[in-house]
Structures are given as C-alpha cells and as structure tokens.
Amino acid sequence: MMVKRRTHDWRDGLPPVRGRIGFDAPMAPYTWFRVGGPAEVLFRPADLDDLTAFLVDLPPEIPVTTIGVGSNLLVRDGGVPGVVIRLTGPFAEIAVSQNSITAGAGALDLTVARVAQEEGIAGLEFLSGIPGTIGGALRMNAGAFGTEMKDVTASAEALDRSGQLHILTLDDLGFTYRHCALDDAWIFLAASLKGRAGKPAEIAARMNEIKAGREEAQPTRARTGGSTFANPPGHSAWKLIDAAGCRGLVKGGAQVSEKHCNFLLNLGEATAADIEDLGDEVRRRVMETSGIELRWEIQRIGMRKES
C-alpha cells in the first residue's frame, strides 16, 4: 500500500506497488549500529513481480540501494537519497535439493546453515558465523572460519536496474577477497549453494565450535557491525590496528572494541559520523605506523549530515 505525501516531489510519481512503501523512513532500526538518517523512500516488495514492475517503471535517474539486516552497514546521518529496498518474506525462502540449497537473498545466513545441518548437508557451516543475509554474503563474498561464498556458490539470480532477470554463473560473479564484481546496481535475488553429504550431529558440532569461537573473540552482544576493515594481503587488520595503539580508542559515542579491535562499537549515543570518523582515524594511524592502507569492509551508504 502506498502512502501519499502532501508535498509534491519525485516521490509522488512512484509506480504503484503491492508491498510496503515508507517516506522519510528511519533507517537506524534496520542496522546493528542503530545509527543513521532516514531513507527518502523505503520499499519492501511483496514478491518478485512487485519488485520487477517497480524497477521497470522507476525513473532511471533515481538511485536504488538494497539492504539486508544491516549487520555490516553504516547509514550516514544525512540519510539515503532515492529508494532503499529491503528484501523480506518470499525473498527469504529456502529450498533443499540433494546436497544443495537454494536460498533467497533475504534469508539469514544462520538460518541457511541450520537448514543444511538438519538436512545433513555439510560444507555450509561457516554461514553460521556470518551475521547477515545471503544477498549481502554474495555482494561481499563473505567468509569465515576458512570458507567463503566463492567456495560454495554454484549460481545466483539477480535483477538489473531495468528489472531484467539474470542467471549468473560463478565466473559471472567475479569473486575476489570480500568483493563481488557484479554491478552494484544489480539486486541479488537468490543463490544456489553446493554442499556435500554429512552427518547432522557432526555438522551441529562444527556449528557449535564456530558459535563458541565468535562469542569468545568478538563483541557479539554490542551495537556493532561486522569486521570493520578487510585484511590486507599478508596481514591481519586487527593486528595492525592493535600495533597502531587503537585498541579502546574513543571518538564521541564510538569506540574501537577492547575485545577485538577490528570492530567498532556504538557505546549508546554515537552518531554515524562518530563511527565513521573513528574508523578513518584508525586508518590514518595504521597508515602512519605501518604504511598499510586499510580498506573498509563495512558498507557505508548515504550522506553526511550538514553541520
């Protein structure tokens, strides 16, 4: 159902939809950091046909951003221009076929891992250690505990900006370390993931090891995101950050985690600018002490708020 605005702007001419549309929609509740400004438009499509029709009729100059559960996302305080699309409901469906799983882009990585475990499909346990969705995992070739998406992805489905459906092979995706070569404007819909036959009890034991490892090493019960920076070739980001004296560093309401210094924390009252500026200060200090440039792994979207 579309909610009409009183003022006249580009949003009054949006295509009709069957899903839910919000204007000036708060984005902070949709991110783990719990910070950030509003989206000009937030669209949750009812199904694939609804999403396709919307993209076909949306003027091409309107920017589109797709999000998952916001576990690896920093929304800037000035908000996000254009349309933000959040895939839920039918986009989170999971189907099993022999030793493979087809998972919607909105499916939680942990849920996919649990379904695989119940079905006796091994090789997807690493997904239980990634706090996000399959769409986000594809977009950044997410990995944990020695496995990444390029190791298990057989194919994927995506819509381009004009609403055209594409079936993509592993080569089409162009996976490299924490990166996918697919155009950022394309929207992932689903992935076919390959596993192998395994015993549910053994798979569960491995998942429990991963859970324990995360809880021991990472600030899992804090307002944080995923790993802040990608590991530079031959180095661990956290070691470089620690060597630069950044463990526990504070800026405004944000802090470098004492537990794992490749994580940034919202101590409660942080702004997105606090978090981003803290990250940039960490990058500056690491460059100064090691000569190595850290690359943001957390996705930052939107505009900084004018002071």
Contacts in CASP RR format, 6 or more apart in sequence:
PFRMAT RR
TARGET T0000
AUTHOR 0000-0000-0000
METHOD contacts of the structure
MODEL  1
MMVKRRTHDWRDGLPPVRGRIGFDAPMAPYTWFRVGGPAEVLFRPADLDD
LTAFLVDLPPEIPVTTIGVGSNLLVRDGGVPGVVIRLTGPFAEIAVSQNS
ITAGAGALDLTVARVAQEEGIAGLEFLSGIPGTIGGALRMNAGAFGTEMK
DVTASAEALDRSGQLHILTLDDLGFTYRHCALDDAWIFLAASLKGRAGKP
AEIAARMNEIKAGREEAQPTRARTGGSTFANPPGHSAWKLIDAAGCRGLV
KGGAQVSEKHCNFLLNLGEATAADIEDLGDEVRRRVMETSGIELRWEIQR
IGMRKES
1 19 0 8 1.000
1 20 0 8 1.000
1 21 0 8 1.000
2 14 0 8 1.000
2 16 0 8 1.000
2 17 0 8 1.000
2 21 0 8 1.000
3 21 0 8 1.000
3 22 0 8 1.000
3 23 0 8 1.000
4 12 0 8 1.000
5 11 0 8 1.000
5 12 0 8 1.000
5 23 0 8 1.000
10 59 0 8 1.000
10 62 0 8 1.000
11 23 0 8 1.000
11 40 0 8 1.000
11 41 0 8 1.000
14 21 0 8 1.000
14 41 0 8 1.000
14 54 0 8 1.000
14 58 0 8 1.000
15 53 0 8 1.000
15 54 0 8 1.000
15 56 0 8 1.000
15 57 0 8 1.000
15 58 0 8 1.000
17 43 0 8 1.000
17 45 0 8 1.000
17 46 0 8 1.000
17 50 0 8 1.000
17 53 0 8 1.000
17 54 0 8 1.000
18 45 0 8 1.000
18 46 0 8 1.000
18 47 0 8 1.000
18 50 0 8 1.000
19 43 0 8 1.000
19 44 0 8 1.000
19 45 0 8 1.000
19 46 0 8 1.000
19 50 0 8 1.000
20 43 0 8 1.000
20 44 0 8 1.000
21 41 0 8 1.000
21 42 0 8 1.000
21 43 0 8 1.000
21 44 0 8 1.000
22 41 0 8 1.000
22 42 0 8 1.000
22 43 0 8 1.000
23 40 0 8 1.000
23 41 0 8 1.000
24 38 0 8 1.000
24 39 0 8 1.000
24 40 0 8 1.000
25 38 0 8 1.000
25 39 0 8 1.000
25 41 0 8 1.000
25 42 0 8 1.000
25 84 0 8 1.000
26 37 0 8 1.000
26 38 0 8 1.000
27 36 0 8 1.000
27 37 0 8 1.000
27 38 0 8 1.000
27 39 0 8 1.000
27 42 0 8 1.000
27 75 0 8 1.000
27 79 0 8 1.000
27 80 0 8 1.000
27 84 0 8 1.000
28 34 0 8 1.000
28 35 0 8 1.000
28 36 0 8 1.000
28 37 0 8 1.000
28 75 0 8 1.000
30 67 0 8 1.000
30 68 0 8 1.000
30 69 0 8 1.000
30 70 0 8 1.000
30 86 0 8 1.000
31 70 0 8 1.000
31 73 0 8 1.000
31 74 0 8 1.000
31 75 0 8 1.000
32 69 0 8 1.000
32 70 0 8 1.000
32 71 0 8 1.000
32 73 0 8 1.000
32 131 0 8 1.000
32 223 0 8 1.000
32 224 0 8 1.000
32 225 0 8 1.000
32 226 0 8 1.000
33 73 0 8 1.000
33 74 0 8 1.000
33 75 0 8 1.000
33 223 0 8 1.000
33 224 0 8 1.000
33 225 0 8 1.000
33 266 0 8 1.000
33 270 0 8 1.000
33 272 0 8 1.000
33 275 0 8 1.000
34 223 0 8 1.000
34 266 0 8 1.000
34 268 0 8 1.000
35 74 0 8 1.000
35 75 0 8 1.000
35 77 0 8 1.000
35 266 0 8 1.000
35 270 0 8 1.000
35 271 0 8 1.000
35 272 0 8 1.000
35 275 0 8 1.000
36 74 0 8 1.000
36 75 0 8 1.000
36 76 0 8 1.000
36 77 0 8 1.000
36 78 0 8 1.000
36 79 0 8 1.000
36 271 0 8 1.000
36 272 0 8 1.000
37 75 0 8 1.000
37 76 0 8 1.000
37 77 0 8 1.000
37 78 0 8 1.000
37 79 0 8 1.000
37 80 0 8 1.000
37 272 0 8 1.000
37 305 0 8 1.000
38 79 0 8 1.000
38 80 0 8 1.000
39 65 0 8 1.000
39 79 0 8 1.000
39 80 0 8 1.000
39 82 0 8 1.000
39 83 0 8 1.000
39 84 0 8 1.000
40 79 0 8 1.000
40 80 0 8 1.000
40 81 0 8 1.000
40 82 0 8 1.000
40 83 0 8 1.000
41 82 0 8 1.000
41 83 0 8 1.000
41 84 0 8 1.000
42 83 0 8 1.000
42 84 0 8 1.000
42 86 0 8 1.000
43 54 0 8 1.000
43 83 0 8 1.000
43 84 0 8 1.000
43 85 0 8 1.000
43 86 0 8 1.000
44 85 0 8 1.000
44 86 0 8 1.000
44 87 0 8 1.000
44 88 0 8 1.000
45 51 0 8 1.000
45 54 0 8 1.000
45 85 0 8 1.000
45 87 0 8 1.000
45 91 0 8 1.000
46 90 0 8 1.000
47 90 0 8 1.000
48 90 0 8 1.000
48 91 0 8 1.000
48 189 0 8 1.000
51 85 0 8 1.000
51 87 0 8 1.000
51 159 0 8 1.000
51 187 0 8 1.000
52 159 0 8 1.000
52 163 0 8 1.000
52 165 0 8 1.000
55 64 0 8 1.000
55 159 0 8 1.000
55 161 0 8 1.000
55 162 0 8 1.000
55 163 0 8 1.000
55 187 0 8 1.000
56 162 0 8 1.000
56 163 0 8 1.000
58 64 0 8 1.000
58 83 0 8 1.000
60 161 0 8 1.000
60 162 0 8 1.000
62 82 0 8 1.000
62 83 0 8 1.000
63 81 0 8 1.000
63 82 0 8 1.000
63 83 0 8 1.000
64 82 0 8 1.000
64 83 0 8 1.000
64 84 0 8 1.000
64 85 0 8 1.000
64 161 0 8 1.000
64 185 0 8 1.000
64 187 0 8 1.000
65 80 0 8 1.000
65 82 0 8 1.000
65 83 0 8 1.000
65 84 0 8 1.000
65 85 0 8 1.000
65 301 0 8 1.000
65 302 0 8 1.000
66 84 0 8 1.000
66 85 0 8 1.000
66 86 0 8 1.000
66 87 0 8 1.000
66 187 0 8 1.000
66 188 0 8 1.000
67 73 0 8 1.000
67 84 0 8 1.000
67 85 0 8 1.000
67 86 0 8 1.000
67 301 0 8 1.000
68 86 0 8 1.000
68 87 0 8 1.000
68 106 0 8 1.000
68 132 0 8 1.000
68 133 0 8 1.000
68 135 0 8 1.000
68 136 0 8 1.000
69 108 0 8 1.000
69 131 0 8 1.000
69 132 0 8 1.000
69 133 0 8 1.000
70 132 0 8 1.000
70 225 0 8 1.000
71 131 0 8 1.000
71 132 0 8 1.000
71 225 0 8 1.000
71 226 0 8 1.000
72 131 0 8 1.000
72 132 0 8 1.000
72 136 0 8 1.000
72 140 0 8 1.000
72 225 0 8 1.000
72 226 0 8 1.000
72 297 0 8 1.000
72 298 0 8 1.000
72 299 0 8 1.000
73 225 0 8 1.000
73 298 0 8 1.000
73 299 0 8 1.000
73 300 0 8 1.000
73 301 0 8 1.000
74 225 0 8 1.000
74 272 0 8 1.000
74 275 0 8 1.000
74 276 0 8 1.000
74 298 0 8 1.000
74 299 0 8 1.000
74 300 0 8 1.000
74 301 0 8 1.000
75 272 0 8 1.000
75 301 0 8 1.000
75 302 0 8 1.000
76 272 0 8 1.000
76 273 0 8 1.000
76 276 0 8 1.000
76 300 0 8 1.000
76 301 0 8 1.000
76 302 0 8 1.000
76 303 0 8 1.000
76 304 0 8 1.000
76 305 0 8 1.000
77 271 0 8 1.000
77 272 0 8 1.000
77 273 0 8 1.000
77 304 0 8 1.000
77 305 0 8 1.000
78 302 0 8 1.000
78 303 0 8 1.000
78 304 0 8 1.000
78 305 0 8 1.000
78 306 0 8 1.000
79 302 0 8 1.000
79 303 0 8 1.000
79 305 0 8 1.000
80 301 0 8 1.000
80 302 0 8 1.000
80 303 0 8 1.000
81 302 0 8 1.000
81 303 0 8 1.000
85 187 0 8 1.000
87 104 0 8 1.000
87 105 0 8 1.000
87 106 0 8 1.000
87 133 0 8 1.000
87 135 0 8 1.000
87 187 0 8 1.000
87 189 0 8 1.000
88 106 0 8 1.000
89 106 0 8 1.000
91 104 0 8 1.000
91 105 0 8 1.000
91 106 0 8 1.000
91 107 0 8 1.000
91 189 0 8 1.000
91 190 0 8 1.000
92 104 0 8 1.000
92 106 0 8 1.000
92 107 0 8 1.000
92 108 0 8 1.000
92 111 0 8 1.000
92 133 0 8 1.000
93 103 0 8 1.000
93 104 0 8 1.000
93 107 0 8 1.000
94 101 0 8 1.000
94 102 0 8 1.000
94 103 0 8 1.000
94 104 0 8 1.000
94 107 0 8 1.000
94 111 0 8 1.000
94 112 0 8 1.000
94 115 0 8 1.000
95 101 0 8 1.000
95 102 0 8 1.000
95 103 0 8 1.000
96 115 0 8 1.000
96 119 0 8 1.000
96 121 0 8 1.000
99 121 0 8 1.000
99 194 0 8 1.000
99 195 0 8 1.000
99 196 0 8 1.000
99 197 0 8 1.000
100 121 0 8 1.000
100 154 0 8 1.000
100 192 0 8 1.000
100 193 0 8 1.000
100 194 0 8 1.000
100 195 0 8 1.000
101 112 0 8 1.000
101 115 0 8 1.000
101 116 0 8 1.000
101 119 0 8 1.000
101 121 0 8 1.000
101 124 0 8 1.000
101 192 0 8 1.000
101 193 0 8 1.000
101 195 0 8 1.000
102 190 0 8 1.000
102 191 0 8 1.000
102 192 0 8 1.000
102 193 0 8 1.000
103 112 0 8 1.000
103 134 0 8 1.000
103 190 0 8 1.000
103 191 0 8 1.000
103 193 0 8 1.000
104 134 0 8 1.000
104 135 0 8 1.000
104 189 0 8 1.000
104 190 0 8 1.000
104 191 0 8 1.000
105 133 0 8 1.000
105 134 0 8 1.000
105 135 0 8 1.000
105 136 0 8 1.000
105 138 0 8 1.000
105 187 0 8 1.000
105 188 0 8 1.000
105 189 0 8 1.000
105 190 0 8 1.000
105 191 0 8 1.000
106 133 0 8 1.000
106 134 0 8 1.000
106 135 0 8 1.000
107 133 0 8 1.000
107 134 0 8 1.000
108 132 0 8 1.000
108 133 0 8 1.000
109 127 0 8 1.000
109 128 0 8 1.000
109 129 0 8 1.000
109 130 0 8 1.000
109 131 0 8 1.000
109 132 0 8 1.000
109 133 0 8 1.000
109 134 0 8 1.000
109 137 0 8 1.000
109 142 0 8 1.000
110 127 0 8 1.000
110 128 0 8 1.000
110 129 0 8 1.000
110 130 0 8 1.000
110 131 0 8 1.000
110 132 0 8 1.000
112 124 0 8 1.000
112 127 0 8 1.000
112 134 0 8 1.000
112 193 0 8 1.000
113 124 0 8 1.000
113 125 0 8 1.000
113 126 0 8 1.000
113 127 0 8 1.000
113 128 0 8 1.000
113 129 0 8 1.000
113 207 0 8 1.000
114 128 0 8 1.000
114 207 0 8 1.000
116 122 0 8 1.000
116 123 0 8 1.000
116 124 0 8 1.000
116 125 0 8 1.000
116 127 0 8 1.000
116 195 0 8 1.000
116 203 0 8 1.000
117 125 0 8 1.000
117 200 0 8 1.000
117 203 0 8 1.000
117 204 0 8 1.000
117 207 0 8 1.000
118 200 0 8 1.000
119 200 0 8 1.000
120 197 0 8 1.000
120 198 0 8 1.000
120 199 0 8 1.000
120 200 0 8 1.000
120 203 0 8 1.000
121 195 0 8 1.000
121 196 0 8 1.000
121 197 0 8 1.000
121 198 0 8 1.000
121 203 0 8 1.000
122 195 0 8 1.000
122 196 0 8 1.000
122 197 0 8 1.000
122 198 0 8 1.000
122 199 0 8 1.000
122 202 0 8 1.000
122 203 0 8 1.000
123 147 0 8 1.000
123 152 0 8 1.000
123 195 0 8 1.000
123 196 0 8 1.000
123 203 0 8 1.000
124 152 0 8 1.000
124 193 0 8 1.000
124 195 0 8 1.000
125 145 0 8 1.000
125 147 0 8 1.000
125 203 0 8 1.000
125 206 0 8 1.000
125 207 0 8 1.000
125 210 0 8 1.000
126 143 0 8 1.000
126 144 0 8 1.000
126 145 0 8 1.000
126 146 0 8 1.000
126 147 0 8 1.000
126 148 0 8 1.000
126 210 0 8 1.000
127 137 0 8 1.000
127 144 0 8 1.000
128 207 0 8 1.000
128 210 0 8 1.000
128 211 0 8 1.000
129 144 0 8 1.000
129 145 0 8 1.000
129 210 0 8 1.000
129 211 0 8 1.000
129 214 0 8 1.000
130 137 0 8 1.000
130 142 0 8 1.000
130 143 0 8 1.000
130 144 0 8 1.000
131 225 0 8 1.000
131 226 0 8 1.000
132 142 0 8 1.000
134 188 0 8 1.000
134 190 0 8 1.000
134 191 0 8 1.000
135 188 0 8 1.000
135 191 0 8 1.000
136 142 0 8 1.000
136 188 0 8 1.000
137 143 0 8 1.000
137 149 0 8 1.000
137 191 0 8 1.000
138 149 0 8 1.000
138 153 0 8 1.000
138 156 0 8 1.000
138 173 0 8 1.000
138 180 0 8 1.000
138 188 0 8 1.000
138 191 0 8 1.000
139 180 0 8 1.000
139 182 0 8 1.000
139 188 0 8 1.000
140 178 0 8 1.000
140 179 0 8 1.000
140 180 0 8 1.000
140 297 0 8 1.000
140 299 0 8 1.000
141 148 0 8 1.000
141 149 0 8 1.000
141 150 0 8 1.000
141 175 0 8 1.000
141 176 0 8 1.000
141 177 0 8 1.000
141 178 0 8 1.000
141 179 0 8 1.000
141 180 0 8 1.000
142 148 0 8 1.000
142 149 0 8 1.000
142 178 0 8 1.000
143 149 0 8 1.000
143 178 0 8 1.000
144 210 0 8 1.000
145 210 0 8 1.000
148 175 0 8 1.000
149 175 0 8 1.000
149 191 0 8 1.000
150 170 0 8 1.000
150 173 0 8 1.000
150 175 0 8 1.000
152 193 0 8 1.000
152 194 0 8 1.000
152 195 0 8 1.000
153 170 0 8 1.000
153 173 0 8 1.000
153 175 0 8 1.000
153 191 0 8 1.000
153 192 0 8 1.000
153 193 0 8 1.000
153 194 0 8 1.000
154 170 0 8 1.000
154 192 0 8 1.000
154 193 0 8 1.000
154 194 0 8 1.000
155 167 0 8 1.000
155 168 0 8 1.000
155 169 0 8 1.000
155 170 0 8 1.000
155 191 0 8 1.000
155 192 0 8 1.000
156 167 0 8 1.000
156 168 0 8 1.000
156 173 0 8 1.000
156 188 0 8 1.000
156 189 0 8 1.000
156 190 0 8 1.000
156 191 0 8 1.000
156 192 0 8 1.000
157 165 0 8 1.000
157 166 0 8 1.000
157 167 0 8 1.000
157 168 0 8 1.000
157 188 0 8 1.000
157 189 0 8 1.000
157 190 0 8 1.000
157 191 0 8 1.000
158 165 0 8 1.000
158 166 0 8 1.000
158 168 0 8 1.000
158 182 0 8 1.000
158 186 0 8 1.000
158 187 0 8 1.000
158 188 0 8 1.000
158 189 0 8 1.000
159 165 0 8 1.000
159 166 0 8 1.000
159 186 0 8 1.000
159 187 0 8 1.000
159 189 0 8 1.000
160 166 0 8 1.000
160 183 0 8 1.000
160 185 0 8 1.000
160 186 0 8 1.000
161 183 0 8 1.000
161 185 0 8 1.000
161 186 0 8 1.000
165 189 0 8 1.000
166 186 0 8 1.000
168 182 0 8 1.000
172 182 0 8 1.000
173 180 0 8 1.000
173 181 0 8 1.000
173 182 0 8 1.000
174 180 0 8 1.000
174 181 0 8 1.000
174 182 0 8 1.000
175 181 0 8 1.000
177 230 0 8 1.000
177 231 0 8 1.000
178 230 0 8 1.000
178 297 0 8 1.000
182 188 0 8 1.000
214 220 0 8 1.000
217 259 0 8 1.000
217 260 0 8 1.000
218 259 0 8 1.000
218 260 0 8 1.000
218 263 0 8 1.000
219 257 0 8 1.000
219 259 0 8 1.000
219 260 0 8 1.000
219 263 0 8 1.000
219 265 0 8 1.000
222 257 0 8 1.000
222 263 0 8 1.000
222 265 0 8 1.000
222 266 0 8 1.000
223 265 0 8 1.000
223 266 0 8 1.000
223 267 0 8 1.000
223 268 0 8 1.000
223 270 0 8 1.000
224 257 0 8 1.000
224 263 0 8 1.000
224 264 0 8 1.000
224 265 0 8 1.000
224 266 0 8 1.000
225 263 0 8 1.000
225 264 0 8 1.000
225 298 0 8 1.000
226 263 0 8 1.000
226 297 0 8 1.000
226 298 0 8 1.000
227 237 0 8 1.000
227 262 0 8 1.000
227 263 0 8 1.000
227 297 0 8 1.000
227 298 0 8 1.000
228 237 0 8 1.000
228 262 0 8 1.000
228 263 0 8 1.000
228 264 0 8 1.000
228 279 0 8 1.000
228 282 0 8 1.000
228 296 0 8 1.000
228 297 0 8 1.000
228 298 0 8 1.000
229 237 0 8 1.000
229 241 0 8 1.000
229 262 0 8 1.000
229 282 0 8 1.000
229 283 0 8 1.000
229 294 0 8 1.000
229 295 0 8 1.000
229 296 0 8 1.000
229 297 0 8 1.000
230 237 0 8 1.000
230 294 0 8 1.000
230 295 0 8 1.000
230 296 0 8 1.000
230 297 0 8 1.000
231 237 0 8 1.000
232 240 0 8 1.000
232 292 0 8 1.000
232 293 0 8 1.000
232 294 0 8 1.000
232 295 0 8 1.000
235 292 0 8 1.000
237 262 0 8 1.000
237 294 0 8 1.000
238 260 0 8 1.000
238 261 0 8 1.000
238 262 0 8 1.000
240 286 0 8 1.000
240 289 0 8 1.000
240 290 0 8 1.000
240 292 0 8 1.000
240 294 0 8 1.000
241 247 0 8 1.000
241 256 0 8 1.000
241 261 0 8 1.000
241 262 0 8 1.000
241 282 0 8 1.000
241 286 0 8 1.000
241 294 0 8 1.000
242 261 0 8 1.000
243 289 0 8 1.000
243 290 0 8 1.000
244 282 0 8 1.000
244 285 0 8 1.000
244 286 0 8 1.000
244 288 0 8 1.000
244 289 0 8 1.000
244 290 0 8 1.000
245 285 0 8 1.000
245 289 0 8 1.000
246 256 0 8 1.000
246 261 0 8 1.000
246 281 0 8 1.000
246 282 0 8 1.000
246 285 0 8 1.000
246 286 0 8 1.000
247 256 0 8 1.000
247 257 0 8 1.000
247 258 0 8 1.000
247 261 0 8 1.000
248 255 0 8 1.000
248 256 0 8 1.000
248 257 0 8 1.000
248 258 0 8 1.000
248 261 0 8 1.000
249 255 0 8 1.000
249 256 0 8 1.000
249 278 0 8 1.000
249 281 0 8 1.000
249 282 0 8 1.000
250 256 0 8 1.000
250 267 0 8 1.000
250 278 0 8 1.000
251 274 0 8 1.000
251 277 0 8 1.000
251 278 0 8 1.000
251 281 0 8 1.000
252 270 0 8 1.000
252 271 0 8 1.000
252 274 0 8 1.000
252 278 0 8 1.000
253 266 0 8 1.000
253 267 0 8 1.000
253 268 0 8 1.000
253 269 0 8 1.000
253 270 0 8 1.000
253 271 0 8 1.000
253 274 0 8 1.000
254 264 0 8 1.000
254 265 0 8 1.000
254 266 0 8 1.000
254 267 0 8 1.000
254 270 0 8 1.000
254 274 0 8 1.000
254 275 0 8 1.000
254 277 0 8 1.000
254 278 0 8 1.000
255 264 0 8 1.000
255 265 0 8 1.000
255 267 0 8 1.000
255 278 0 8 1.000
256 263 0 8 1.000
256 264 0 8 1.000
256 265 0 8 1.000
256 278 0 8 1.000
256 282 0 8 1.000
257 263 0 8 1.000
257 264 0 8 1.000
257 265 0 8 1.000
264 275 0 8 1.000
264 278 0 8 1.000
264 279 0 8 1.000
264 298 0 8 1.000
266 275 0 8 1.000
271 305 0 8 1.000
273 304 0 8 1.000
273 305 0 8 1.000
276 300 0 8 1.000
276 304 0 8 1.000
282 294 0 8 1.000
283 293 0 8 1.000
283 294 0 8 1.000
286 292 0 8 1.000
286 293 0 8 1.000
286 294 0 8 1.000
287 293 0 8 1.000
287 294 0 8 1.000
END
